[in-house]
Amino acid sequence: MGKVRDVAPAALIAGIIFADEDVLERAKRLLEDEFGKIKFESAPFTFDMTDYYNAEMGGNLRKLFVCFEHPVELEAIPDIKLMTNDFEMRLAVGDPVHPLRRVNIDPGYVTLSKLVLVTTKDYSHRVYIGRGIFAETTLRYRGGTFEFHDTTYPDYRTPLALEFFNRVRDFIKRNEAVWTRKNGSKR
């Protein structure tokens, strides 16, 4: 019989799609108010891998990745996704029935072995984790680096993304001895 063990620490991350720098900064402030300081972030890059968001958010979209200073309790991930959805609505324009998002925030977590993203959308490679939220392993660590799956979004396949998440993994390795479940994220 398997023995239940404590879950290893995970780094809370988010991918943020935006067009307006001011809205990005407001989104980052909301995130830091709830989850603590952003430890580091990637350079912004052109988000042209899909036109999925264009009708709602317009064109000229960019994206960046952020990693938070404090670890996350994995049990909190569904609530974190619901909160980031709320942040998107707070920053939206238009009426409440037909809001237009100005930012898209996709949270997830990184462990020494994987990057997991969460979403409200079900699909064959996603697992339901509660509260209307699904999770997918987007990247796995193998052979000294992260690698993608056939279902990985194109923006997570880029050299910039792989370099960023390898940096997050190094951050975890440097901090895992002091991270405990008691000092996880605020949620």
C-alpha positions in Angstrom: 0.0 0.0 0.0 1.3 3.4 -0.9 2.1 5.8 2.0 0.7 9.4 1.9 3.6 11.9 2.1 3.9 15.6 2.2 3.7 17.2 -1.2 7.0 18.8 -2.4 7.0 22.6 -2.8 5.9 24.2 -6.0 6.5 27.6 -7.5 3.4 29.6 -8.4 3.7 31.0 -12.0 1.4 32.7 -14.4 1.4 33.5 -18.1 -0.1 37.0 -18.8 -1.4 38.0 -22.2 -1.9 41.8 -22.7 -1.9 44.6 -25.2 -1.7 47.6 -22.8 1.3 48.1 -20.5 -0.9 49.9 -17.9 -3.3 47.0 -17.7 -0.4 44.6 -17.4 1.0 46.6 -14.4 -2.5 46.7 -12.8 -2.8 43.0 -13.2 0.7 42.4 -11.7 -0.3 44.6 -8.7 -3.5 42.5 -8.2 -1.5 39.3 -8.4 1.2 40.6 -5.9 -1.5 41.8 -3.5 -2.9 38.3 -3.4 0.0 36.0 -3.9 3.1 38.0 -2.8 6.0 39.5 -4.6 6.9 38.4 -8.2 10.4 37.1 -7.9 11.2 37.3 -11.6 9.6 37.5 -15.0 10.4 36.8 -18.6 10.8 39.4 -21.3 7.5 40.2 -23.0 7.2 38.6 -26.5 4.7 38.9 -29.4 1.8 36.6 -28.8 0.9 35.6 -32.4 0.6 31.8 -32.0 -3.2 32.0 -32.2 -5.9 34.5 -32.9 -8.1 33.0 -30.2 -8.0 36.1 -28.1 -8.1 38.7 -30.9 -11.9 39.2 -31.1 -12.1 39.9 -27.4 -8.8 41.5 -26.7 -7.8 43.1 -30.0 -4.6 42.7 -31.9 -0.9 43.4 -31.1 -1.0 41.1 -28.1 2.1 40.3 -26.1 2.8 37.8 -23.3 5.1 37.3 -20.5 5.6 34.7 -17.7 6.0 35.5 -14.0 7.2 33.5 -11.0 6.2 34.4 -7.5 8.7 34.4 -4.6 6.6 32.2 -2.2 5.7 28.6 -2.9 2.1 27.5 -3.5 0.0 24.8 -1.8 -1.2 22.7 -4.6 -4.7 22.4 -3.0 -5.1 26.1 -3.6 -4.7 26.0 -7.4 -8.4 25.8 -8.2 -9.1 28.9 -6.0 -6.1 30.7 -7.6 -7.5 30.1 -11.1 -10.9 31.4 -9.9 -9.2 34.5 -8.5 -7.3 35.2 -11.7 -10.5 35.0 -13.6 -11.9 37.6 -11.2 -8.9 39.8 -11.8 -9.5 39.6 -15.6 -13.1 40.7 -15.0 -12.1 43.6 -12.8 -9.8 44.8 -15.6 -12.3 44.2 -18.4 -14.2 47.0 -20.1 -17.8 47.0 -21.3 -20.9 45.9 -19.5 -20.9 43.0 -17.0 -23.0 40.8 -19.4 -20.6 41.3 -22.4 -17.2 42.3 -20.9 -14.1 42.5 -23.1 -11.0 41.3 -21.4 -7.9 43.4 -21.6 -5.7 40.8 -19.9 -5.6 37.0 -19.8 -4.0 35.4 -16.7 -3.2 31.7 -16.8 -1.8 30.4 -13.5 0.0 27.2 -12.8 2.8 25.7 -10.9 6.3 24.3 -11.4 7.9 21.4 -9.5 11.2 19.8 -10.1 9.5 17.4 -12.6 6.8 19.4 -14.4 4.9 22.6 -15.2 1.2 22.3 -14.7 -1.3 24.8 -16.0 -4.9 25.2 -15.0 -8.0 26.1 -17.1 -11.7 26.1 -17.1 -11.8 24.1 -20.3 -12.0 20.4 -20.4 -10.1 18.3 -23.0 -8.9 14.7 -23.3 -5.4 15.4 -21.7 -6.8 17.4 -18.8 -7.8 16.2 -15.3 -10.6 17.7 -13.3 -9.3 19.1 -10.0 -12.4 20.7 -8.5 -14.4 23.9 -8.5 -14.8 23.8 -12.3 -11.1 23.7 -12.9 -9.0 21.3 -15.0 -5.2 20.8 -14.9 -2.7 19.6 -17.5 1.0 18.8 -17.4 2.3 21.2 -20.0 6.0 20.5 -19.7 8.0 17.7 -18.1 11.6 17.8 -16.9 13.8 15.1 -18.6 17.4 14.9 -19.6 18.4 18.1 -17.9 15.7 20.4 -19.3 12.0 20.9 -19.7 10.4 19.4 -22.8 6.9 19.8 -24.2 4.2 17.3 -25.1 2.2 17.1 -28.4 -0.6 19.0 -26.5 1.6 21.8 -25.2 0.5 25.3 -26.4 3.0 26.8 -28.9 4.0 29.7 -26.6 5.2 27.2 -24.0 7.3 25.4 -26.7 9.5 28.5 -27.4 13.1 28.7 -26.3 12.1 31.7 -24.2 9.5 29.7 -22.3 11.8 26.6 -21.8 14.6 28.9 -20.6 12.2 30.7 -18.2 10.8 27.5 -16.7 14.3 26.0 -16.3 15.2 29.1 -14.4 12.1 28.6 -12.2 13.2 25.0 -11.6 16.7 26.3 -10.5 14.9 28.7 -8.1 13.0 25.8 -6.6 16.1 23.7 -6.2 17.8 26.6 -4.3 14.8 27.1 -2.0 13.2 23.7 -1.5 15.0 23.1 1.8 13.3 26.1 3.4 9.9 25.9 1.6 7.3 24.0 3.6 3.6 23.5 3.2 3.2 26.0 6.1 4.7 28.9 4.2 2.9 28.3 0.9 0.9 31.0 -1.0 -1.6 33.1 0.9 -4.5 31.1 -0.5 
